[in-house]
């Protein structure tokens, strides 16, 4: 119908083996004394799960269902429609449909209080904000790198100026790009952007070192602003490791070398 979300989904889409590899990695992280309570949160788009039959041989949905207790889940809208220009009905459908799938999947860690909007959109759209508030949303992610959307005080968040019942939680941007899957992908894109700054192309190990140092700084100063990554970053490029797990391994190892304080 005219108020239903459009049918599209970002690619590449994870498969069940990628999700299983992430769960195995997280189990290993949790064995560290500092990280027993570490748990990845998945901001999900439910488009493509049954009964959509949007993906023929869907191994992701059953794997997520079997491993659901290991992770947190929050809504990223049903099919990633940008929210800046949506009317109330379309915005309401984007959120309500995703909430329905959380119930069907029995995500025990899901709550409609939390939402990550596609590309941090919709924060100035009164129709979307009203629909979000009506459906129980109280916390939205904003972009700490944009003027007016960072924390006024450390770890505080800020009320949305249009819908005051919604607190915006600024997220920290990072250089693990949304469209990279393999070490070669990430290194090539990083050097395309920053080779002139560094004066030479960097290796994958050097990129990991620089980006993990940035994350380490947030951990050491107790900054609770969230970090966000993207689905391609979780692809197990060699069957075991992903760009996300490589980066987090490096950051958490550096933290453990300096601190004995659980996070």
N, C-alpha and C positions, 0 to 999 in steps of 0.2 A: 504494500500500500504506500501512499504518498508520505506517510509518517514513519515508515519502517526504515531502519538503517540500510544503507546501500551494501551490496555484496562485494566486498573486496577484502583482501588480507595481505599484509606484508610478506615478503619472501626474503631469504629462505626460511622455511618453517622447520622447527626442531622435529626430530623423530623420537621415538621412545628410547632408543639407545643413548641419545644425547642427554635426555632427562635422567636416565638411570646413571650415567657417568657423573652427572652433577651430584646426585644423591650419594653416590659412593664417595666422591671427594668430600662432601660436607660431613659424612660420617667420620672421615679421617681427621678433618679439622676439629671436630667436636672432641676428639681424644686428647687434644692439647689442653693443658690446665687453664689457659687464658680464654679458651673459646668453646667451653662446654655448652654454652647457651647461644652460640652463633647459629643463625638460621636465615637463609635467603628468603626474601619476599618476592613473589612473582606477581607483577602487575599484568593481568591477562586480558586478552580479547577472546571472547567465547565463540566468535564466528568460526565455523569449520568443525565444531563439535557436533555430534548427533543431537537433534535430528537434521542438521543442515546437510550432512553428507557432502560437505564442501571438499573433502579430501578423500580420495578413493581408498587407499590402504592406510588408514589412520592408526599408526602405532602410538602417537603422542597421547591421545585422550585416555586410552586404557592405562598407560603407564603413569600418567599424572594421577589418575584415580587410585592406583595401587600404592603410590608413594605420597599421597596428599598430606599425611600426618607429619611428614618431615619438614614442610615448608609453610610459610605464611602466604596468603593469597589476598590480593586486593584488586579492585576493578580498574581497568584501563579503557573502559567503554566496550561496547559489543563488537564493533568492527573498525575502530580507529578513525572514525569520522572526525574531522576538525570541528570544533565547537564554537568558533567565534561568531558564526552567522546562523547557527541553527535556531529554529523556533522552539517553543516550549514542548510541543508534542514530540518532535523528533529527538530533542535532547532527553526527554523523559524516557523514550523508548531505548535510547542508547544505554541508559543506566539500568532500567528495569529488566531488560532482557539479559544483561550480564549478571544481575543479581539472581535471576531465576536459575541460570546455569550453575551458579555457586551452590544453590540449594540442591539442585539435581545431582551435582558432583559430590555433595556432602563435604564441602570444605569447612571443617570445624574451626579453622583459624580465620575464616573470612568474616568481615564485618562491613556493612554498607557505610559505616562512618568515614571510611578512607577512600580516596580516589586519586588516581594519577590521570590527568587529562592528556589526550594525544598532542604531542608537541607543545605541551604546557599551554594549550589553547583554552578559550572560554572564560578566562578570568575577568574579562570586562563585558561579558554578554549577560545582561540581566535575565533574559529568558532561560538560558542554561542554568545560571546560578539559582534561580527560583526552583527549577526542576530538581536540581541537586539537593537543595535544602528540603524540598518536599519529600524526597526519597531518603532523607536521613543523613546526607553527607555533612560532615562537620570539619573535615580536614582535607585540604587540597595541596598538591605540590606546586610551588612557584619556582622561578629560576633565579637563584642567588646572583647570577652574573648580570642581570638586567636591572637598570636603575629603578628604585622604588619597590623591588621585590625581594631584597635581601633582609636579613634580620636587623631590626633596629637595635637589639641587644643580643648578646650571645645566647643561642638556644631558645629564643623567645617565640619566633613566628610572628605573624602580623595578620590582623583581621582583614578580610576582603572589604574594600571600601563600599561596594554595592550591596553585598549580602554579609552583614556583620556577624551572623551566626556561624560563618565558615572561617576557620583559621587557615591561612596559607603558610605552609612549611617550606622554606627555601631549600632547594637541592643544589648540591655542589656539582658543577660541570667537571668533566674530565676528558682526557684525550684518548680514551678507548672508543673509537668512532662507531657509529651505529651500523655501519655497512661492512665491517671486516670480520672474517671468519678464521683465517690462518695467520701464523706469524709473518708470512711473506706479504699478505694483504695489509696488515697493520703497519709493518715497517715501511712499505712503499708509500702508503698514504701519509704517514707521519713525516717521512722525508720530503714528500711533495710540498707539504705545508711549512716545514721547519728547517729544511737543509740550509737555506740562506741564513737563518738565525744562528745555527750552530757552526756554520762554515764547512760542513761536511755531512755526508749521510751517516746516520747512526745505525748500529746493529739492533736486532731484536732485543738482545740482552740489555743494551743501553737504554732503549725505550722503556723496557720494564723497570729498570733502575730509576729512571727519572719519574715515571708516573707513580710507582710505588712510594717514592719519597714524598710526593705530594699527599697521597692518602695517609701515610704515616704521620705527617704533620697534623692532620685533622684528628687522628686518634690520640696523639700525645697531648693535645690541648683540650680534649674532652668535647669536641664539636660534634653534636648529634644530628646536624643537617644530613639528610640522606644522600647516598650516592646512587646514581641510576645508570644502568647499562641496557643493552638491547639484545634481542633474541639471537641474532647471528653470533654475538660474542660467546654464547653458550654451546655452540656446535663443537662436539668433541672431534677436533681436527685430526687426531691420530687414534681415535677410539677411546681415549682416556682424558687427555688434557684439552682445555679450551682457553681462549684468550683471557676470559674472565678468571678462570681458576689459576692460570699462570700469574696474573697480576695480583690477585688476592694472596696467593702463596707467598709472593715476594714481600708484600706489605705486612702480612701477619708474621712472617719470619723475622722481619726487621723489628717489629713491635716486641716480639718475645725476647729478642736479644737485648732490649733496653729495659723492659718493664715486666713486672710480675703482678699485673692487675687485670682481673677478668673484664672482658667487654661483652 
